[in-house]
């Protein structure tokens, strides 16, 4: 099967004309909740004839389009798409000059901008803005070719009131990150430049009461001042170790700096891999470093996703499946292969659970689903991550060794760096690298096309060698199945006692009982007492305990679930809990709706929309 370079999620005519560079000059107005100013686009025709330039926009208020010397340029802005609002409105410039200046302002409800009141921040003093581009939200931040098929450089001049700090996913041109004089009274200027080409979804800004602290020569942690010491302690040492390990495995880190921003609680993802400025959820600060594997994942995107990018969102697995593989290779090198296998085993359990919930024939359980008239953000699930990982693990098993497959991935990154690719590109390169394995591509039952197009579970289930971390959990599971709550006196010496389990072992234990047909309330109460589940500060454990208690009707924990959902806007935590409430029947749905009504003002609009769809059962 051929996989052409197309993208149904954009109106732009990127195969005829491209925008290799954007210059953004924006003023932040917290009172109006807008960014206003200009976007200067460099235009490059790909053919001999001059093509019109078609751009993606959404809810942008465009006043004029001009040449750099002030001559008006004709344009046509289509109406916003009412049937599919996420498509936005196509902006057409019939005869574009080499540079155009679009003067515009964002809308207060632009999905790319998340405006927080002071009460929604940690400091409670100043408002806060962060932007999110993935998957196709940056068309509401600036007029652009909103497709991962095109990579561009950009600059940003951000004018903010003098009590704020502005960050961007680019190199800061201000000396020592100190503010410069602005042309607006009581404002300051922060200047940024991204000289490496990136897809526009990686353009991101954050403006608020922010402070930074270095954890290495090339890594700085940014967050609100009250969280800075805790964030620094959580990630100090580990980020540089992960980054150096990634370089050894996959080649040089080509982005110069790797700074991270710890976002406010309403941030909907565990992390977002914006080049040079990864954004992480504050839920990762557990106090013991137990959730820093998410940072290993985002660091993995420095090669897979940011450097080599999926050409469209149907093939998101080219970003996320590769990055899951990279994350677990980094974890294996830093924390040991047993730990990496334990995390992969947990990922397999999550994938199976989600596919069972979707239904094995659901289109979104394909690795490469069709997104015609589908919002890419509505397709979020574990398949691009864990099913993509399973595909790569299958290929690695056929190659025969970690070292050989690591070498292949280094060559793959070097071959396709700064490019956006199709599955065809990857398959061809695999065949070229391993000619003796070229038969795998068309092997009946496991052909590469079947891997991409088959719904349900992966075509090959991952298998992991004997692992004392996993075996310790299995031993304790059997004990709780036969003697729940009783002292554990027969644990072999080489197994880990539950009191010394890491996060993933506890999660594996809870996943087993969540997937059991029946667990008595007495056993759940004993588990809570033994493992201190309801009082845990670890969000992954709280998620598992929430699912366990909802599944088995242990309503005594519902007040704790309510409190938990008031503390986070992370979709990976929220969506499974709401799905489990719906599966619990009318009482669960009613309780879920109560919680959602209470927490909705705190949530990102993407998460709000997804929860509303989950709860729309009547």
Secondary structure by P-SEA (a helix, b strand, c coil): ccccccccccccccccccccbbbbbbbbbccccbbbbbbbbbbbbcccbbbbbbbbbccccccccccccbbbbbbbbcccccccccccbbbbbcccccbbbbbbccccccccbbbbcccccccccbbbbbbbcccccccccccccccccccccccccccccccbbbbcccccccccccccccccccbbbbbbbbccccccccccccccbbbbbbccccbbbbccccaaaaaaaaccaaaaaaaaaaaaccccccccbbbbbbccccccccccccccbbbbbccccccccccaaaaaaaaaaccccccccccccccccccaaaaaaaaaaaaaaaccaaaaaaaaaaaaaaaaaaaaaacccccccccccccccccccccccccccaaaaaaaaaaaaaaccaaaaaaaaaaaaaacccccccaaaaaaaaaaaccccccccccccccaaaaacccccccccccccccaaaaaaaaaaaaaacccccccccccccccccccccaaaaaaaaaaaaacccccaaaaaaaaaaccccccccaaaaaaaaaaaaaaccccaaaaaaaaaaccccccccaaaaaaaaaacaaaaaaaaaaaaaccccccaaaaaaaaaaaccc
